[in-house]
């Protein structure tokens, strides 16, 4: 069984179902805390990246091929149980009585890395994870009794994004692109779209503590932001020539050479900043020191103070490190969005069930989860938690794109198949897990298909790729009609 139905889960399942020997029948159950499947693909991928969501076909195909009365379901059987919170509705200990193998692939998007800087508690400092979940319509942010309140974009001109990974660039596009021409046709939350239409944001600074070569964004993402700027009356404030002159491009690898080339090309093309347009910039070698509140509006900031860093190369470690200088800079901003990484969280019951969770992820070797009896992943005498596996971000930490998750998930699937062939598995009672769900409103695949059809049909009527239902109770109501 799988906990989580994002890319890591359905890639791992795909490999299990397609690479198992002909004599093996796999009964596979997916459990999802939310009423909807697809995890990070549905709630993490930017609304203007529909091609990335094509990976969802892996789960769709598995359900179509191996569920219900399908001919192929005689070989394998696949079921989906949405709106079931493993650890709460069903304990981890209970799972061991019903399954031979358990795969934890529930992701690392439940918490944020922390920034220990005075003022992070102010309302004008928002985590990128929260902002992304809001515009992507995540039900945790649309609860009746605890609804996320977005920043007052109609009161904001200057935004600073701290961190420059792909998520930071997604957020920048959200703020810079025209809501009506760029976002309205996507599956962005309708509520978020209406807020964006009122936005008065004029300038976005993307700030990183390290240098240009250490930029965390991919070449594809930064090129997309540059191209968007050309089509949306948005101006890139070019980097100083000195930023490029200090680089020894000859020693760089192909990807880094391309990165420098892209930024240099668009810096030259943006030399003349047009008036009246929005602007954005890449700022390097700056670390936030404190956030200053707005004296009039507690929802906003007035500025952020940064210390200027310098790069110091350590020849022994063969690494480049950041060193703070005595120089400071103050950047005007009413809003700061922290894009400094996500954190994984343990499920209820890890400790009492002897599952080793540390450093915001499940400790494992090639996807096999380690027991608390182990000293760590470097322990040559590691003790595995028999029958327990992991894949995706909760296995490796929140890094890499969906495409890199695929091969890593296949690796976990190979370890499961290897163990099953050697008789290494949990002893299932043979009972059906549904006996524990009699008093729970469970969203099965046919229920999800009703909700999916509703979202697509309403989206088509409104000129969108999909009209996302954002409130969980409303989802359940539509799915269970």
ZAMARGU-4260 file (C-alpha; in steps of 0.2 Angstrom, whole numbers, plus 5000, padded with zeros to 4 digits):
<rodrens>
0) 5000/5000/5000 | 5005/5018/4997 | 5003/5033/5008 | 5002/5048/4996 | 4997/5049/4978
5) 5009/5062/4971 | 5022/5058/4958 | 5034/5048/4969 | 5019/5036/4974 | 5012/5033/4957
10) 5029/5031/4949 | 5034/5018/4961 | 5017/5009/4959 | 5019/5010/4940 | 5036/5001/4941
15) 5029/4988/4953 | 5014/4984/4942 | 5024/4983/4926 | 5040/4975/4932 | 5033/4961/4943
20) 5035/4943/4936 | 5020/4936/4928 | 5016/4924/4942 | 5014/4939/4955 | 4998/4947/4958
25) 4999/4964/4967 | 4984/4971/4977 | 4989/4989/4978 | 4980/5002/4988 | 4983/5021/4988
30) 4979/5031/5003 | 4978/5050/5002 | 4974/5063/5016 | 4965/5074/5004 | 4950/5071/4994
35) 4960/5073/4978 | 4975/5063/4970 | 4991/5069/4962 | 4999/5078/4977 | 5013/5090/4972
40) 5007/5089/4953 | 4990/5096/4957 | 4996/5108/4972 | 5014/5112/4968 | 5016/5114/4950
45) 5013/5131/4943 | 4996/5134/4934 | 5005/5139/4918 | 5015/5123/4917 | 5001/5110/4912
50) 5014/5100/4903 | 5022/5095/4919 | 5006/5088/4925 | 5005/5075/4911 | 5014/5064/4924
55) 4997/5061/4932 | 4993/5049/4917 | 5003/5036/4927 | 4990/5036/4941 | 4976/5037/4929
60) 4982/5023/4918 | 4985/5012/4934 | 4967/5015/4940 | 4960/5012/4922 | 4969/4996/4919
65) 4969/4988/4936 | 4953/4993/4945 | 4935/4987/4945 | 4930/4974/4932 | 4944/4978/4920
70) 4951/4962/4912 | 4969/4966/4918 | 4962/4968/4936 | 4963/4949/4936 | 4982/4950/4937
75) 4983/4966/4948 | 4971/4976/4958 | 4973/4995/4962 | 4961/5005/4973 | 4961/5023/4979
80) 4956/5029/4996 | 4955/5048/4997 | 4951/5058/5012 | 4959/5045/5024 | 4973/5052/5035
85) 4985/5038/5039 | 4991/5040/5057 | 4975/5047/5062 | 4961/5037/5054 | 4971/5021/5053
90) 4986/5019/5063 | 5003/5013/5056 | 5002/4998/5067 | 4986/4993/5060 | 4993/4994/5042
95) 5005/4980/5046 | 4990/4968/5049 | 4983/4971/5031 | 4998/4973/5020 | 5015/4964/5015
100) 5023/4980/5010 | 5020/4998/5015 | 5027/5013/5005 | 5028/5031/5012 | 5028/5043/4998
105) 5018/5058/5006 | 5030/5072/5001 | 5039/5086/5011 | 5028/5101/5009 | 5020/5102/5026
110) 5032/5114/5034 | 5046/5127/5030 | 5064/5129/5033 | 5066/5143/5046 | 5075/5159/5044
115) 5081/5165/5061 | 5080/5184/5058 | 5071/5197/5068 | 5054/5201/5061 | 5050/5185/5053
120) 5034/5184/5064 | 5027/5200/5055 | 5012/5198/5044 | 5022/5205/5029 | 5033/5190/5029
125) 5025/5175/5021 | 5032/5158/5017 | 5032/5153/4998 | 5024/5136/5002 | 5009/5146/5009
130) 5008/5157/4994 | 5009/5143/4982 | 4996/5132/4991 | 4985/5147/4991 | 4985/5151/4972
135) 4985/5132/4968 | 4969/5130/4978 | 4976/5118/4992 | 4961/5113/5003 | 4971/5116/5019
140) 4971/5134/5014 | 4952/5136/5011 | 4945/5129/5027 | 4929/5138/5033 | 4936/5139/5051
145) 4954/5143/5047 | 4956/5151/5030 | 4972/5158/5024 | 4972/5177/5022 | 4983/5182/5007
150) 4994/5197/5007 | 4985/5213/5003 | 4992/5214/4985 | 4982/5230/4982 | 4992/5239/4995
155) 5009/5233/4989 | 5022/5240/4976 | 5038/5231/4981 | 5040/5213/4984 | 5056/5204/4989
160) 5058/5185/4987 | 5072/5177/4997 | 5079/5162/4988 | 5081/5159/4970 | 5075/5141/4966
165) 5062/5136/4954 | 5048/5140/4967 | 5054/5158/4969 | 5053/5160/4950 | 5035/5153/4950
170) 5030/5166/4963 | 5039/5180/4953 | 5029/5175/4938 | 5013/5175/4948 | 5016/5192/4953
175) 5022/5199/4937 | 5012/5191/4923 | 4995/5199/4918 | 4981/5190/4928 | 4968/5192/4914
180) 4979/5187/4899 | 4991/5175/4907 | 4983/5167/4922 | 4964/5167/4919 | 4964/5152/4907
185) 4974/5141/4919 | 4968/5131/4934 | 4974/5144/4946 | 4962/5146/4961 | 4948/5158/4956
190) 4949/5167/4972 | 4968/5170/4970 | 4965/5176/4952 | 4953/5189/4958 | 4966/5195/4971
195) 4979/5196/4958 | 4968/5207/4947 | 4968/5220/4961 | 4987/5219/4963 | 4998/5235/4963
200) 5014/5226/4963 | 5027/5236/4952 | 5044/5228/4957 | 5050/5211/4962 | 5068/5208/4969
205) 5074/5190/4969 | 5088/5189/4982 | 5100/5176/4986 | 5114/5174/4998 | 5126/5166/4986
210) 5133/5171/4969 | 5126/5169/4951 | 5134/5152/4948 | 5126/5145/4964 | 5109/5150/4957
215) 5096/5137/4962 | 5084/5139/4947 | 5085/5129/4932 | 5090/5136/4915 | 5072/5132/4908
220) 5064/5142/4922 | 5075/5157/4921 | 5073/5158/4902 | 5054/5157/4904 | 5054/5172/4916
225) 5064/5182/4904 | 5053/5178/4890 | 5037/5182/4900 | 5045/5199/4903 | 5045/5202/4885
230) 5027/5198/4883 | 5019/5207/4898 | 5027/5224/4898 | 5039/5218/4912 | 5057/5224/4913
235) 5072/5215/4919 | 5084/5226/4928 | 5101/5220/4921 | 5115/5214/4931 | 5131/5225/4932
240) 5144/5220/4919 | 5156/5217/4934 | 5145/5202/4939 | 5150/5193/4923 | 5168/5200/4921
245) 5173/5191/4938 | 5167/5174/4931 | 5180/5162/4923 | 5167/5154/4911 | 5181/5142/4903
250) 5181/5132/4919 | 5162/5130/4920 | 5152/5114/4915 | 5139/5115/4901 | 5124/5119/4912
255) 5133/5133/4921 | 5140/5140/4905 | 5122/5140/4898 | 5115/5148/4914 | 5128/5163/4913
260) 5125/5165/4894 | 5106/5166/4897 | 5107/5179/4910 | 5120/5189/4901 | 5110/5189/4885
265) 5095/5196/4893 | 5104/5208/4904 | 5111/5216/4888 | 5094/5216/4880 | 5086/5224/4895
270) 5099/5239/4896 | 5085/5251/4892 | 5071/5249/4905 | 5055/5255/4898 | 5044/5267/4909
275) 5027/5262/4916 | 5031/5244/4916 | 5034/5232/4930 | 5052/5227/4935 | 5061/5213/4942
280) 5079/5209/4947 | 5091/5196/4952 | 5101/5201/4967 | 5116/5191/4973 | 5127/5190/4989
285) 5114/5197/5001 | 5107/5189/5017 | 5093/5197/5027 | 5097/5204/5044 | 5080/5211/5049
290) 5063/5215/5043 | 5056/5232/5047 | 5037/5233/5050 | 5026/5246/5041 | 5022/5259/5055
295) 5004/5262/5048 | 4998/5245/5041 | 5003/5230/5052 | 4999/5218/5037 | 5015/5226/5028
300) 5033/5229/5030 | 5042/5245/5026 | 5059/5237/5021 | 5072/5223/5024 | 5090/5226/5029
305) 5103/5215/5021 | 5121/5211/5024 | 5132/5210/5008 | 5142/5194/5007 | 5157/5189/4998
310) 5162/5172/4991 | 5177/5163/4998 | 5184/5148/4990 | 5190/5134/5001 | 5204/5124/4991
315) 5204/5110/5004 | 5186/5107/5004 | 5185/5112/4985 | 5169/5122/4990 | 5164/5140/4989
320) 5157/5148/5005 | 5148/5164/5009 | 5156/5176/5021 | 5147/5192/5028 | 5155/5209/5025
325) 5153/5224/5036 | 5143/5232/5021 | 5124/5233/5023 | 5110/5238/5011 | 5091/5242/5014
330) 5079/5237/5001 | 5061/5244/5001 | 5047/5231/5002 | 5030/5230/5008 | 5030/5211/5007
335) 5044/5197/5009 | 5041/5180/5002 | 5053/5167/5009 | 5057/5153/4997 | 5071/5144/5007
340) 5065/5127/5006 | 5052/5115/5013 | 5053/5102/5027 | 5046/5085/5029 | 5036/5080/5044
345) 5034/5063/5053 | 5017/5054/5053 | 5009/5050/5070 | 5016/5034/5076 | 5034/5034/5069
350) 5042/5034/5086 | 5032/5020/5094 | 5033/5009/5078 | 5052/5011/5077 | 5053/5021/5061
355) 5069/5031/5060 | 5065/5049/5055 | 5078/5063/5056 | 5084/5079/5047 | 5066/5081/5040
360) 5065/5065/5031 | 5064/5046/5033 | 5081/5038/5034 | 5083/5024/5022 | 5095/5014/5011
365) 5089/5013/4993 | 5071/5016/4998 | 5072/5003/5012 | 5067/5012/5028 | 5079/5011/5043
370) 5073/5005/5061 | 5077/5016/5076 | 5089/5002/5080 | 5101/5009/5067 | 5113/5023/5070
375) 5110/5031/5054 | 5112/5028/5035 | 5131/5026/5036 | 5129/5012/5049 | 5136/4996/5040
380) 5126/4986/5052 | 5110/4995/5048 | 5093/4987/5054 | 5079/4989/5041 | 5061/4991/5046
385) 5055/4975/5037 | 5041/4978/5024 | 5043/4997/5025 | 5049/5008/5010 | 5049/5026/5005
390) 5051/5036/4989 | 5051/5054/4984 | 5055/5070/4994 | 5051/5061/5011 | 5065/5049/5006
395) 5078/5061/4999 | 5073/5078/5006 | 5064/5092/4996 | 5075/5093/4981 | 5074/5089/4962
400) 5060/5091/4950 | 5046/5079/4946 | 5057/5071/4932 | 5071/5066/4943 | 5059/5058/4955
405) 5054/5045/4942 | 5070/5036/4942 | 5073/5037/4960 | 5055/5030/4963 | 5059/5015/4951
410) 5074/5011/4962 | 5063/5010/4977 | 5051/4999/4967 | 5065/4987/4962 | 5070/4985/4981
415) 5052/4980/4985 | 5051/4967/4971 | 5068/4960/4976 | 5062/4958/4994 | 5046/4951/4989
420) 5055/4938/4978 | 5066/4933/4994 | 5051/4932/5005 | 5055/4948/5015 | 5038/4955/5019
425) 5025/4959/5033 | 5013/4945/5037 | 4996/4951/5032 | 4981/4944/5040 | 4972/4943/5023
430) 4958/4954/5029 | 4952/4969/5019 | 4957/4986/5026 | 4939/4993/5021 | 4933/4986/5037
435) 4942/5000/5046 | 4934/5013/5035 | 4915/5009/5038 | 4912/5025/5048 | 4923/5036/5037
440) 4918/5046/5021 | 4930/5039/5009 | 4933/5046/4992 | 4935/5031/4980 | 4941/5033/4962
445) 4924/5034/4955 | 4920/5048/4967 | 4936/5057/4961 | 4931/5055/4943 | 4914/5064/4947
450) 4924/5079/4955 | 4936/5079/4941 | 4922/5079/4928 | 4914/5094/4937 | 4930/5104/4938
455) 4934/5101/4919 | 4916/5105/4914 | 4915/5121/4924 | 4932/5126/4919 | 4927/5124/4900
460) 4912/5135/4903 | 4923/5149/4911 | 4937/5148/4899 | 4949/5139/4911 | 4958/5123/4909
465) 4950/5117/4925 | 4940/5126/4939 | 4948/5119/4955 | 4936/5116/4969 | 4947/5122/4984
470) 4936/5118/5000 | 4937/5100/5005 | 4919/5099/5011 | 4913/5105/4995 | 4924/5093/4986
475) 4917/5078/4996 | 4899/5084/4993 | 4902/5085/4974 | 4911/5068/4973 | 4898/5059/4983
480) 4883/5065/4974
</rodrens>
